[in-house]
Amino acid sequence: MAVSSRLAFCFAWLLLVSPVIEAASPFSTFKWSDRTYGPDGPWYAVTVELGSKRQRVDLYPGDRWASTILLDNVCDNKTVSDVCYAERAGMFDSNRSTSNAPGFYNTWVTSTNFDTNLGTKLHRVMGDSVVIGATEPTRNISFDAVSEAYTTYPNGKNYPVFVGTLALGAPRRYHIVERWRFNMVGAYLYHQAAGESQLPSYSYGMHIGSVTLDVPPSLILGGYDRNRVLGNVSRQPVAQDSGGTGALRIKMTDITIGVAGGASPFEESSYQGLLQRDDLSDPKTSQAVEADLEPVKPYLYLPKTTCDKIAARLPVTFDPGLGLYFWDTKDPQYNRIVGSAAYLGFQFYGNSSNSNKLEVKVPFSLLSLTLQEPLVEQNTSYFPCFPSDSDPVILGRAFLQAAFIASNWHDTSGTGEWYLAQAPGPAVASTPEVTVIEPEDSTLAASSDTWESSWADHWGLELSDAGADPSNAEPSSTEGMSTGAKVGAGVGAGVGGLFLIGAVVAVWWLVRRRHRQREQAQALAARGAAAGGRPPHSSDSKHLRELDGEGLPHEMHSSTICEAPHSDTGKTKQPQQPERFELA
């Protein structure tokens, strides 16, 4: 009876203190915006706070090096548009912030970081603070501050820019431009943050999800949601190109059309060899190409021959002005395709090896997106293949609705790895299975769920008809898992009373640890700033940022480094007149 009484008391105490602890913790999740954005989506975005006044701005996550921030004067030039579309996502007034470093003077450059591969912007590099979720501000974060911008479509018309981007990191610790050194969010939280704000690794895992089909997005700094990883996981190094962009690059071998279950809406059940290069067109075979995955760009930027081969099997018409394919929604074949289990399959060499294959399947229901003003006068359904001669080809958000990606820049030496896997559909688990990415991890553990099971209800199919039955799946083993995955598997084994007792003990321990960390944080931060290094790292400080709800100039070495306010040394020097450069 005494044990039961104590247990009941502890449980009541747990209920009382849990909200207090949660409220006191500055390490809650990012906030996904309650708004979605176009004009070619809709797409999810995250909400961050910029500068000393914590100005709220929505951004597309997944950029590298510098975050693209639209300034409050980006709409002053009315020659492109009378409507300020950027206002909806929020614009940054740098004059209101006392924590920014002005960086370079404004410079006009061409940019490939907008919707098309052709655009122009008036920008400068600067640094300021960024608040993600409930954390303390990350200081002197690199901004590509844009005061005027437009993207140019094939019709020659210029269109305004709607939303900026959030850079999560890069293969270096700092973004150095000329004589200025700026931080990046992921690197800052791994190297410079102390105590609870310290990430377990300089990494992230992301699945952007789908607004249309209500697939929620997921983004975790220092880890990933294991529920978003299905089947085989491909690991490859980030691009080591001359620009040092650290792009997420992989060899793509083919594009196919298939049907996961039920009746095929096409004349044949499958089509192969759809990936064709314009300069080596061969109707019988596909040609492998390098592909970069870019979360901040919307379309599938593929050779015109490839887009046309895919489109020949769809009820679409090509609009040469926008360079996109419009769905004929009145054609009965449209509903047959987007309502079926038909998909576009993207095949890759997995693990940088010709002997390993990986396929990411993107259902056609995800490839019926919507164009809005100012691109069109009225909302228009479109198929997001954008004919392009880009090399490598680019797979943007349209592809990433169905793909999981992660990066691990473990040593900040200009190298790093990234991961690609199939992501789930609408039936994704609602409770994240958060798994740590360790700096030394060479693989990521996947969920035991199947891709087919995540789509079966949406398609109205039985699991057996959808090609898989999870009830026959073998129990997963922790052998060969990463350290974080083993931790996740162990936690999942706790049940019943043991869980309750463990929870009470965990809260008691957490309160003690947080009290201890508050006392240690100031000393750790002071030592870290004095030494210019990262405070000691221990397993107790592994905390993940989860968002529940690219080239770029890289490191340009210089004998003198100027830093912005609130940086490591706090010293600021005036820059010389800059040369023309591009952050694109």
C-alpha distance (Angstrom), angle and dihedral (degrees) to the residues before:
residue distance angle dihedral
M1 . . .
A2 3.80 . .
V3 3.79 90.4 .
S4 3.80 91.1 49.2
S5 3.79 91.2 49.4
R6 3.77 92.2 49.7
L7 3.80 90.6 47.0
A8 3.78 91.7 50.0
F9 3.79 90.3 48.5
C10 3.81 91.4 49.1
F11 3.78 91.1 48.7
A12 3.80 91.6 51.5
W13 3.79 89.8 46.9
L14 3.78 89.5 50.6
L15 3.79 91.1 54.4
L16 3.78 90.7 49.6
V17 3.78 98.8 47.0
S18 3.80 99.2 37.6
P19 3.82 95.7 79.1
V20 3.79 90.1 43.8
I21 3.78 91.6 52.7
E22 3.78 91.7 45.7
A23 3.78 91.9 49.7
A24 3.79 91.7 47.3
S25 3.77 93.4 50.5
P26 3.82 112.4 94.2
F27 3.79 90.8 -162.2
S28 3.78 103.6 80.9
T29 3.77 124.0 136.7
F30 3.78 130.9 -70.1
K31 3.74 114.4 -100.4
W32 3.77 119.5 -115.9
S33 3.77 109.0 -146.4
D34 3.79 118.2 -105.3
R35 3.81 85.6 -136.7
T36 3.78 128.2 74.7
Y37 3.78 126.3 -152.8
G38 3.79 144.9 -141.2
P39 2.93 157.5 118.8
D40 3.81 83.7 -176.8
G41 3.80 104.7 23.1
P42 2.88 139.8 11.4
W43 3.80 95.2 -115.0
Y44 3.78 136.0 178.6
A45 3.81 120.3 -118.9
V46 3.80 135.3 -173.3
T47 3.79 126.8 -122.7
V48 3.80 119.1 -130.1
E49 3.80 134.2 169.2
L50 3.80 119.3 -124.4
G51 3.78 132.6 -158.8
S52 3.77 132.7 -5.9
K53 3.81 91.8 -53.3
R54 3.80 91.7 52.3
Q55 3.79 95.8 -126.5
R56 3.81 110.2 -163.8
V57 3.81 115.5 -124.2
D58 3.81 131.6 168.2
L59 3.80 116.6 -135.0
Y60 3.82 139.0 178.4
P61 3.83 106.3 -115.2
G62 3.80 125.9 -137.4
D63 3.81 105.7 64.3
R64 3.82 123.5 132.9
W65 3.81 132.5 -132.6
A66 3.83 104.1 -5.5
S67 3.78 127.7 27.1
T68 3.80 113.3 -129.1
I69 3.80 106.4 -124.7
L70 3.80 120.5 -173.8
L71 3.81 110.1 -140.9
D72 3.77 123.8 -139.6
N73 3.83 92.2 -103.6
V74 3.82 94.7 54.5
C75 3.80 90.2 106.3
D76 3.83 97.8 45.9
N77 3.81 92.3 100.0
K78 3.82 104.1 74.5
T79 3.81 96.0 -175.6
V80 3.82 90.9 92.6
S81 3.79 97.7 41.8
D82 3.78 139.2 -11.2
V83 3.79 88.7 -148.8
C84 3.80 119.0 75.9
Y85 3.80 99.7 -140.2
A86 3.82 91.7 171.2
E87 3.78 90.4 64.4
R88 3.78 92.1 75.3
A89 3.83 94.0 62.1
G90 3.78 92.2 40.5
M91 3.79 133.5 -103.5
F92 3.79 127.8 -130.4
D93 3.80 121.9 -119.1
S94 3.79 101.9 -156.0
N95 3.81 91.4 -174.9
R96 3.78 89.9 67.7
S97 3.79 92.9 56.2
T98 3.79 121.3 85.9
S99 3.82 93.5 -172.1
N100 3.80 99.9 64.2
A101 3.77 130.0 107.4
P102 3.82 108.1 -144.6
G103 3.81 94.2 -143.7
F104 3.78 117.4 -176.4
Y105 3.76 132.0 -1.1
N106 3.79 118.0 -94.6
T107 3.79 113.8 -78.0
W108 3.81 131.4 -174.0
V109 3.80 112.2 -129.5
T110 3.76 138.5 161.6
S111 3.77 114.0 -108.1
T112 3.78 135.7 -157.5
N113 3.78 94.1 -175.4
F114 3.79 97.1 91.7
D115 3.80 132.2 77.6
T116 3.79 96.4 -69.9
N117 3.79 126.3 34.7
L118 3.78 90.2 -107.3
G119 3.78 124.6 68.4
T120 3.78 143.9 126.6
K121 3.76 131.8 -136.5
L122 3.79 141.3 177.9
H123 3.78 105.0 -140.4
R124 3.75 148.9 146.9
V125 3.79 133.9 -155.8
M126 3.77 113.7 -115.4
G127 3.79 140.3 153.5
D128 3.76 132.7 -128.7
S129 3.77 141.5 146.6
V130 3.79 125.3 -75.0
V131 3.79 126.2 -161.5
I132 3.78 116.1 -156.3
G133 3.76 114.9 -169.3
A134 3.79 111.5 -40.8
T135 3.81 97.0 -29.7
E136 3.75 125.3 122.1
P137 3.81 111.9 -95.6
T138 3.78 118.1 -75.8
R139 3.80 103.9 -133.0
N140 3.80 134.0 -129.4
I141 3.81 94.2 0.7
S142 3.80 115.4 -179.1
F143 3.83 114.1 -102.6
D144 3.76 128.7 -172.7
A145 3.80 91.3 -152.1
V146 3.80 109.8 -157.2
S147 3.81 120.8 -161.2
E148 3.82 96.5 172.2
A149 3.78 130.8 14.7
Y150 3.76 145.1 155.2
T151 3.78 138.0 172.5
T152 3.81 121.8 -136.2
Y153 3.80 122.6 -139.5
P154 3.84 126.4 -157.8
N155 3.81 91.0 -91.9
G156 3.81 87.7 66.7
K157 3.79 93.2 -114.5
N158 3.77 121.7 133.6
Y159 3.79 119.4 -133.5
P160 3.81 129.7 -168.4
V161 3.78 125.8 -106.0
F162 3.79 117.1 -112.4
V163 3.81 110.1 -171.1
G164 3.80 136.6 19.7
T165 3.80 126.6 -136.9
L166 3.79 137.5 -112.7
A167 3.80 116.5 -136.9
L168 3.79 112.8 -146.5
G169 3.81 96.1 -168.0
A170 3.80 143.0 -72.1
P171 3.81 138.3 -129.2
R172 3.82 90.8 -75.5
R173 3.77 134.4 63.4
Y174 3.80 94.7 -127.2
H175 3.77 136.6 31.6
I176 3.79 102.7 -131.2
V177 3.79 117.8 -170.4
E178 3.78 115.9 178.7
R179 3.83 103.1 -50.4
W180 3.79 97.6 -19.3
R181 3.78 125.2 95.8
F182 3.79 120.9 -158.4
N183 3.78 133.5 -179.2
M184 3.79 128.2 -125.2
V185 3.78 122.3 -141.3
G186 3.80 98.8 -117.5
A187 3.80 94.8 43.2
Y188 3.79 92.1 46.3
L189 3.80 93.1 53.0
Y190 3.80 91.8 47.0
H191 3.80 101.5 41.8
Q192 3.78 106.9 25.9
A193 3.77 108.3 25.6
A194 3.78 117.7 93.6
G195 3.76 133.6 -146.0
E196 3.76 116.4 -15.3
S197 3.79 96.1 4.2
Q198 3.78 91.9 59.5
L199 3.80 113.9 108.8
P200 3.81 119.9 -136.6
S201 3.82 89.4 -128.8
Y202 3.78 142.7 -2.3
S203 3.79 92.4 -99.9
Y204 3.78 147.5 98.2
G205 3.80 141.0 -160.3
M206 3.82 122.3 -148.5
H207 3.79 143.9 -179.8
I208 3.81 111.9 174.7
G209 3.79 94.9 -159.2
S210 3.79 127.2 -162.1
V211 3.79 128.8 -73.0
T212 3.80 93.6 -164.6
L213 3.80 95.2 53.7
D214 3.79 95.1 33.8
V215 3.80 95.6 -116.0
P216 3.82 101.9 156.8
P217 3.80 119.0 -131.1
S218 3.79 124.4 -115.7
L219 3.79 130.9 -160.1
I220 3.79 126.0 163.1
L221 3.79 126.6 179.5
G222 3.80 111.2 -142.8
G223 3.79 93.5 11.5
Y224 3.78 146.6 17.1
D225 3.77 143.9 -121.0
R226 3.79 105.9 -99.6
N227 3.81 90.1 -154.5
R228 3.83 87.4 69.5
V229 3.81 93.8 59.8
L230 3.80 116.9 80.5
G231 3.79 128.2 177.8
N232 3.78 123.4 -24.0
V233 3.79 120.8 8.0
S234 3.81 119.6 -146.2
R235 3.81 118.0 -149.0
Q236 3.81 121.4 -165.0
P237 3.82 137.3 156.2
V238 3.77 120.0 -94.4
A239 3.80 113.4 -104.5
Q240 3.79 115.3 -73.7
D241 3.81 95.2 -160.8
S242 3.79 126.1 151.0
G243 3.79 91.0 -96.7
G244 3.79 92.6 55.4
T245 3.78 90.9 -135.5
G246 3.79 95.7 149.9
A247 3.79 89.8 -138.5
L248 3.80 121.0 -174.9
R249 3.82 94.6 -111.3
I250 3.79 128.8 174.0
K251 3.81 137.7 161.5
M252 3.81 110.9 -103.4
T253 3.81 113.4 -157.8
D254 3.80 104.9 -177.4
I255 3.78 148.4 -15.1
T256 3.79 118.4 -134.5
I257 3.78 140.6 178.2
G258 3.78 117.8 -132.6
V259 3.77 142.9 157.5
A260 3.80 120.7 -127.4
G261 3.79 95.3 -157.6
G262 3.77 145.5 -27.7
A263 3.79 124.5 38.1
S264 3.79 119.2 -20.5
P265 3.81 115.2 -118.9
F266 3.82 88.6 -151.5
E267 3.78 132.3 75.6
E268 3.78 88.4 -109.4
S269 3.77 130.5 34.6
S270 3.81 93.9 -124.4
Y271 3.80 143.7 8.0
Q272 3.80 127.2 -156.2
G273 3.79 134.5 -175.5
L274 3.81 95.7 47.9
L275 3.80 93.8 135.2
Q276 3.80 104.9 91.9
R277 3.77 131.1 165.4
D278 3.79 114.8 -137.6
D279 3.80 91.6 -133.1
L280 3.82 95.1 46.7
S281 3.75 102.8 34.8
D282 3.79 112.2 172.7
P283 3.80 117.6 165.1
K284 3.82 92.6 -154.3
T285 3.79 102.5 50.5
S286 3.77 139.4 34.5
Q287 3.79 124.4 -127.6
A288 3.78 121.8 -138.1
V289 3.79 116.5 -122.1
E290 3.77 137.1 -178.4
A291 3.79 112.6 -103.8
D292 3.81 130.1 -164.0
L293 3.80 119.7 -155.6
E294 3.80 110.6 -139.8
P295 3.83 118.5 -177.8
V296 3.82 92.3 -172.6
K297 3.82 94.8 60.6
P298 3.81 122.6 71.8
Y299 3.82 110.2 -148.0
L300 3.79 144.8 58.8
Y301 3.81 100.5 -103.8
L302 3.80 100.5 -157.7
P303 3.82 136.8 150.9
K304 3.81 112.8 -77.8
T305 3.80 89.9 -118.6
T306 3.80 90.3 57.2
C307 3.80 94.5 47.6
D308 3.80 90.5 48.6
K309 3.81 93.6 49.8
I310 3.79 90.8 52.8
A311 3.81 93.4 42.6
A312 3.83 91.6 51.7
R313 3.81 87.2 72.8
L314 3.80 95.7 47.1
P315 3.83 134.7 71.4
V316 3.81 92.9 -112.1
T317 3.79 137.1 122.5
F318 3.79 124.3 -149.4
D319 3.79 118.1 -118.9
P320 3.83 105.8 -155.8
G321 3.80 93.2 -167.1
L322 3.79 94.4 63.2
G323 3.80 96.2 22.6
L324 3.80 91.6 -127.5
Y325 3.80 137.4 114.8
F326 3.80 119.2 -115.5
W327 3.79 118.6 -146.5
D328 3.80 115.8 -128.3
T329 3.79 95.3 -134.3
K330 3.83 91.5 -176.9
D331 3.79 91.7 62.0
P332 3.84 109.3 96.2
Q333 3.79 88.0 -137.5
Y334 3.81 89.5 67.2
N335 3.80 93.6 65.1
R336 3.78 91.4 41.4
I337 3.80 91.1 56.7
V338 3.80 102.7 40.0
G339 3.80 91.6 40.1
S340 3.80 94.2 50.6
A341 3.79 134.5 75.6
A342 3.82 90.0 -101.2
Y343 3.77 116.6 133.8
L344 3.79 143.8 179.3
G345 3.81 108.3 -120.4
F346 3.81 120.9 -149.7
Q347 3.81 112.3 -161.4
F348 3.79 123.4 -158.7
Y349 3.77 141.8 175.7
G350 3.79 101.0 -105.0
N351 3.78 123.4 -141.0
S352 3.82 90.1 7.9
S353 3.80 89.1 -72.7
N354 3.80 129.6 122.0
S355 3.80 88.3 -145.0
N356 3.81 94.8 59.9
K357 3.77 122.2 71.3
L358 3.78 130.2 -164.5
E359 3.78 127.6 -176.6
V360 3.80 126.4 -165.1
K361 3.79 112.8 -163.3
V362 3.81 119.0 -151.2
P363 3.82 111.9 -168.8
F364 3.79 114.9 -135.6
S365 3.80 88.2 -122.7
L366 3.82 85.8 72.1
L367 3.81 91.2 48.7
S368 3.77 96.9 62.7
L369 3.79 99.7 88.2
T370 3.78 131.6 162.4
L371 3.80 131.7 -108.9
Q372 3.80 115.8 -155.1
E373 3.78 139.6 177.3
P374 2.95 132.3 -20.9
L375 3.82 91.9 26.1
V376 3.80 91.8 52.0
E377 3.79 134.5 12.4
Q378 3.78 94.1 -124.8
N379 3.79 132.6 19.9
T380 3.81 110.3 -76.5
S381 3.80 129.6 -172.2
Y382 3.78 111.5 -129.5
F383 3.80 142.1 179.7
P384 3.83 106.1 -124.9
C385 3.83 101.1 -133.5
F386 3.82 107.3 128.1
P387 3.83 112.7 -169.1
S388 3.77 107.2 -128.1
D389 3.79 139.9 161.4
S390 3.80 91.3 -147.2
D391 3.79 114.2 142.3
P392 2.96 112.5 -128.6
V393 3.77 96.3 32.6
I394 3.80 114.8 -123.5
L395 3.78 129.2 -127.8
G396 3.79 109.7 -163.3
R397 3.77 136.6 179.6
A398 3.81 93.4 -53.0
F399 3.82 87.8 67.0
L400 3.79 95.5 37.0
Q401 3.79 92.2 60.6
A402 3.81 84.6 80.9
A403 3.81 101.1 30.5
F404 3.78 135.2 79.2
I405 3.81 118.0 -144.3
A406 3.79 133.1 -177.8
S407 3.79 136.3 175.3
N408 3.79 130.7 -155.4
W409 3.80 113.8 -168.2
H410 3.77 90.7 179.0
D411 3.80 102.7 165.6
T412 3.86 102.9 25.3
S413 3.83 88.7 -137.1
G414 3.80 94.9 126.5
T415 3.79 93.0 -84.5
G416 3.76 134.7 87.1
E417 3.78 143.6 138.2
W418 3.74 134.1 -103.4
Y419 3.78 132.6 -163.8
L420 3.80 135.8 -142.3
A421 3.79 129.4 -167.3
Q422 3.77 142.3 151.1
A423 3.80 112.9 -82.5
P424 3.81 124.9 -148.5
G425 3.77 131.3 -104.8
P426 3.82 132.8 -127.7
A427 3.82 95.3 -47.6
V428 3.81 93.8 64.3
A429 3.80 113.4 145.3
S430 3.79 110.5 -90.1
T431 3.82 94.5 -144.3
P432 3.81 112.1 67.3
E433 3.80 118.3 -127.2
V434 3.78 94.8 -144.7
T435 3.80 112.5 -155.1
V436 3.79 126.9 -174.7
I437 3.80 121.0 -121.4
E438 3.79 107.4 -145.1
P439 3.83 119.6 -153.1
E440 3.81 90.7 -116.3
D441 3.81 97.3 44.4
S442 3.81 113.5 128.2
T443 3.79 97.1 -174.3
L444 3.78 141.7 23.3
A445 3.78 122.3 -130.3
A446 3.79 116.6 -123.2
S447 3.79 132.0 -143.2
S448 3.78 119.1 -98.2
D449 3.83 89.0 -128.7
T450 3.79 120.7 102.7
W451 3.78 130.8 -125.6
E452 3.79 90.8 -125.9
S453 3.80 92.8 55.3
S454 3.81 90.5 53.8
W455 3.82 89.9 57.7
A456 3.82 104.5 31.9
D457 3.81 96.6 92.6
H458 3.79 92.2 46.7
W459 3.80 90.6 51.7
G460 3.79 92.6 42.6
L461 3.79 92.1 -122.9
E462 3.76 134.1 136.3
L463 3.79 112.6 -115.8
S464 3.79 90.7 -113.8
D465 3.81 89.0 54.7
A466 3.79 90.6 48.5
G467 3.77 91.3 59.6
A468 3.80 101.4 -103.7
D469 3.76 142.4 62.9
P470 3.82 113.7 -159.6
S471 3.82 90.0 -162.0
N472 3.79 88.1 72.6
A473 3.78 93.9 50.3
E474 3.78 117.7 119.7
P475 3.79 115.7 -114.3
S476 3.76 109.9 -95.4
S477 3.78 119.7 -111.5
T478 3.77 127.6 -142.2
E479 3.80 91.2 -143.0
G480 3.77 110.0 117.3
M481 3.81 93.0 11.3
S482 3.78 122.9 135.3
T483 3.78 117.4 -100.4
G484 3.79 91.3 -103.0
A485 3.78 92.4 50.5
K486 3.80 91.8 53.0
V487 3.78 89.2 52.0
G488 3.80 90.0 51.4
A489 3.82 92.1 48.9
G490 3.80 91.4 49.7
V491 3.77 93.1 49.7
G492 3.80 90.9 49.9
A493 3.82 90.7 58.2
G494 3.80 94.8 65.6
V495 3.81 115.0 103.5
G496 3.80 143.9 168.4
G497 3.77 119.6 -15.5
L498 3.80 93.8 -2.2
F499 3.80 88.3 59.7
L500 3.80 91.2 51.8
I501 3.78 94.1 47.8
G502 3.78 90.4 44.8
A503 3.79 90.8 50.3
V504 3.79 92.3 52.5
V505 3.78 92.3 48.0
A506 3.80 90.4 45.7
V507 3.80 92.5 53.5
W508 3.80 91.9 47.7
W509 3.79 89.8 49.5
L510 3.79 91.8 44.8
V511 3.78 92.8 53.7
R512 3.81 90.7 50.8
R513 3.79 92.3 46.2
R514 3.79 94.5 48.6
H515 3.78 91.0 49.9
R516 3.80 89.5 50.3
Q517 3.79 92.2 46.6
R518 3.78 92.9 52.2
E519 3.81 88.0 58.2
Q520 3.80 92.4 45.6
A521 3.79 98.2 42.8
Q522 3.80 97.4 76.2
A523 3.79 92.6 48.7
L524 3.79 92.4 45.7
A525 3.79 93.0 48.5
A526 3.79 91.8 47.9
R527 3.79 92.9 49.8
G528 3.79 91.2 45.5
A529 3.80 93.0 51.5
A530 3.79 92.7 45.7
A531 3.78 93.1 49.3
G532 3.80 94.5 38.8
G533 3.78 88.6 -131.1
R534 3.74 143.2 102.2
P535 3.82 120.2 -77.1
P536 3.79 117.9 -113.5
H537 3.79 111.9 -70.0
S538 3.76 124.0 -139.4
S539 3.76 137.0 166.2
D540 3.80 89.4 -106.0
S541 3.80 90.7 69.9
K542 3.80 98.7 54.2
H543 3.77 104.5 124.7
L544 3.77 125.2 157.2
R545 3.79 130.0 -146.9
E546 3.75 109.7 -139.6
L547 3.77 125.7 -173.0
D548 3.74 97.2 -149.2
G549 3.62 114.0 176.4
E550 24.41 75.8 27.9
G551 6.10 175.2 -114.0
L552 3.77 71.4 47.5
P553 3.77 119.6 160.4
H554 3.72 106.1 -106.9
E555 3.77 129.7 -174.5
M556 3.77 112.3 -18.3
H557 3.76 109.0 -174.2
S558 3.76 121.4 -131.8
S559 3.76 135.6 170.6
T560 3.79 91.3 -124.3
I561 3.77 126.1 46.3
C562 3.80 122.5 -159.6
E563 3.74 118.0 -159.5
A564 3.76 133.5 -160.5
P565 3.81 127.1 -122.7
H566 3.81 113.9 -71.7
S567 3.80 91.7 24.3
D568 3.79 124.2 128.0
T569 3.79 96.7 -75.3
G570 3.76 100.9 20.8
K571 3.81 90.4 -135.2
T572 3.79 120.2 134.1
K573 3.78 127.9 -166.1
Q574 3.77 126.6 -175.9
P575 3.78 113.6 -107.9
Q576 3.76 123.7 -126.3
Q577 3.79 119.9 -116.1
P578 3.81 102.3 -67.1
E579 3.74 127.7 -126.0
R580 3.79 120.2 -122.7
F581 3.77 109.9 -82.9
E582 3.77 139.4 159.4
L583 3.75 133.1 -127.6
A584 3.83 94.1 175.6
